[in-house]
Amino acid sequence: MHRAKSSPHTPSNNAVLARLDELENLVLRLLEQKAEESESNLRSEVAIAKGQMNKAENVIEKWLGQLTGNVIGELDFSDKTTFGYLDSIPKNSGIRIITSNLKDVDKCISKAEKCARDRPFFKIVKINKIHQRWIGSSESFFIDIGTDLKSDALGHCTHTVRKLKPERFAESVSQFETLWNKSEAELKQLYGKDFLKSTIYESVQ
């Protein structure tokens, strides 16, 4: 019976198994590193199930009340209840909000005027290309809301509210400042002619 000889270039079973062990250990280390990085950016998170409106509101209002420094946020859909939540932010904080869709503008402005009392400033800008739902301060933390900041959204679907370190939002803050500081004409040049920007409310102190 002819028995084939092993090629000197063919690795033995032990060598293959050793290599597989090395690859497995490498993958595990990478996964652990990624988990550590995610955890280092995360301060807290709360899972909200559909129907847990009170839980969602309590978490949001508690965390908004813990913010320090001036606050910025991108809120896709907003209505008059949005400003009730924003009023949980300490009065020594100024607020700048970019929103994309504002329901019942007159009612929102009335609520915004109340929220603006005794604040350094409060300004709302409407931009039609915003689809984010976050708010926070580079001096403290940011909140990834997971849904719209309004009473008919919080707890009306399954979502997770996350409190994140400012480093996690560095890119979002940079994008916010670009949108905030550039004119509509400049934004049209960057993002297209259908880009619209307008001031909805600005407090006068």
RATA-V804498 format. One record per helix or strand of 2 or more residues. SS is the DSSP state (A for helix, B for strand). FROM is the first residue (numbers start at 0). LEN is the number of residues. Records with the same first field share a line. If there is no record, write none. Layout:
SS = FROM-LEN ; FROM-LEN
This chain:
A = 12-29 ; 52-14 ; 79-7 ; 104-12 ; 165-16 ; 183-8
B = 41-7 ; 70-8 ; 94-8 ; 121-6 ; 132-4 ; 141-3 ; 158-6 ; 196-6
